[in-house]
């Protein structure tokens, strides 16, 4: 994928999340999406547990996903019935490609659950890097839907498994602007005894 270390450094220096609502076609086709996911699975995984799953939401399932979001929102907020819930439709239909990453720790393992959850986070970051390497922009979103038990159950999460995020992929509508990044000296400190 990278011919030299400068290409890899350039890739890492230019990866940027885009707004899912601003993504347009094309998104990854089936072969590209498979390649993106396969790259993402090359992640640290203490104990080789694969404590994560990825669920794809096909285009013809976006309406069903929107209905799920609306039903869960109304169940959580009974006064919302009859209100304008178009933002939930927009969430379900934005960007050409949508995945759901499930963190699914193996509780009976000797590997601490926290390490398994970190591994799921690494899969998420690898999804974004792999999409960028394939020429797409990605966005990792959570929000109330990631924490709603009805939505979690619909994606096979529950008990110790939970939604780590919704991943949107596509082409940016326009140039992506850089956002402020933490300053090195504000984050990194030497250990002093």
N, C-alpha and C positions, 0 to 999 in steps of 0.2 A: 504494500500500500504506500509506504513512504520510501523514497529512494535514498534518503540520507537523513541524518539527524536534524538538519536545518528544516526539512519539510515537516518533521514531527513537531519541532519547536514552533514553527509557523502555525501548524494546525492547532496546537494547544493555546497559542497566543491569540488566535482569532475565533475560537469557539465562543459563541454567544447565543443565548436563548432569544427566541423571538416571541412575539405575542401570538398566541394561538388564533385569536380572532382576526389577525392580519395575514394569516397564511393562506396561500392560494395553491391551485394545482400547477404543476404536478407534485404529487407526493410520491413516496417510494412505491414502485410496483411490487408485485408479490415476491419476485426474486430478490429485489433490493431490500425489502422488508425482512425477508428471511436472513439475508446476509448481515443486516444491521443487528438483528436479534442474536444471531450466532456470535458476532463479535462481542456483544454486550455480555454474553454468558461466560466470557473469558475473564472472570472476576475473582478476586480473593474469596476463598470459600473454605475456611478452616473445617476440617473433618469431611470435606467433599459431600456435604449434605444437600446442596442445591436448595437452600431454604427460601425459595422464591418461585413464583410462577408469573407468566405473562399471558394475558387474555387479549386477543385482538377483537376489535369491534368493527365489523365490515360495514360498508356504506349502507347496505340494505337493513342493517340493524340500528342505524342511528335514530330512527323514529321510535323504536322500542326503548332505546336508551333514554331518549327525551321523556317518554311516558314514565319510565322508572324514576327519573329525577323529579318530575312533577308530583307523582304519587307520594314519593318519600318526603318531599318538601311540604306537601299539604298535610301528611300524617304528623310531621314534626311541628307544623304551624297551622293548626286547624282554621284560623282566620284567613288563610291564604286562598282558600277555595274561591274561585270566581275572579281572583285578581289576575293581573297581567303577569304571566310566567314566561314571557318570551325570552328572558335571559337564560332560562334553563334549556329552551329549544336551541338557542344560539350556542350554548356550551356544548351540547350534544352534537351539533352539526359543524362546529368550526374545524378548520384544518382538514386536509385531505385524508390523513391517516391518524387513527386513534388506537392506543394500547392502554391497558390497565396493568400496572405492576403490583403484584401481591407479595407482601412479605409473609412468608409461611415458615416460621421457625419450627424446628423439631424439638419440642419440649423435653423429650426423654433423652436427648443427646447429652454427652458430657461437655459439649461446646456450649458456652454461655449464650443465652438467648440474645443478649446485647450484641455479641459478635455476629450472630446470624442476621440480625436486623441491619447491622452495618454492611454486611455482604449484600443485602437487598439494595441498600443505598448505593453501593458500588455498581450494581447492575444498572440502576437508574442513571448514574453518571456515564457509564459506558454506552447506554442507549443514546444519550445526547452526543457523545463523541463520535460514535459510529454513524449516526445520522449526518453529522457535520462532515465526516470523512467521505460520505456518499454525495455530498453537495446539497443537503437539505438543512433546514433549520428545525430545531426542536424546542418544545416547551414542556416543563414538568410542573403540573399543577396539582394541588390538593383541594383545599376549601372544604366546606361543610360536607360535600358529597363523599369525600374520602373517609369521613368519620361517621357517616350515617350507617347504622346497623342493617337497615333494609337493603341499601345499595351494596354493602359489603357481602351480605348473604347472597345477593343476586350474582355476584362474581366468585362465589365459592370461598369467601373469607368468613371469618368468625372465629370464636374461641381465641386461639393465639395468633391466627392469621389476620392480616388487615391490609387495606389498600395503602400502598406506599405512594401512589400517585397515578395521575392520568397523564399520558405522554402523547403529545400532538406533534405531527411531523408534516412538513410541506415546504413550499417555496415562499420566501418572504415577498410581500407585496411591493416593498421598496427596500432601500438600504437600511441596514440595522445600525442604530447609533450605539456607541459604547456607553455603558453606565459606569458610575463611580465604583471603583474597586477599593478594598481595604488597603491601607498603606502597610508595607512590610514592617516598618518599625513599630506600628501600633499592634501588630499581631504576634510578631516573633520576638521572644526574649530569651536571653541565655539563662540557663539554670545556674543559680548561685547557692552554694552551701553556706 
